[in-house]
Amino acid sequence: MAEEYDFLFKSIVVGDGGVGKTALTLRFSKGFFTEDYKMTIGVVAKRNSL
């Protein structure tokens, strides 16, 4: 069943490697932060309902 929400926001985070795009995305979507990330190449998709 589809999740109910009032608004749906989609965002794209782009930037140079090693600047914190994955950290920012995970902090917003999952609510945690860690300094031990492997550098990602390509697209990281996460979801958070408001």
Stockholm file with secondary structure:
# STOCKHOLM 1.0

chainA/1-50         MAEEYDFLFKSIVVGDGGVGKTALTLRFSKGFFTEDYKMTIGVVAKRNSL
#=GR chainA/1-50 SS CCCCCSCCCCCCCCCSTTSSHHHHHHHHHHSCCCSCCCCCCSCCCCCCCC
#=GC SS_cons        CCCCCSCCCCCCCCCSTTSSHHHHHHHHHHSCCCSCCCCCCSCCCCCCCC
//
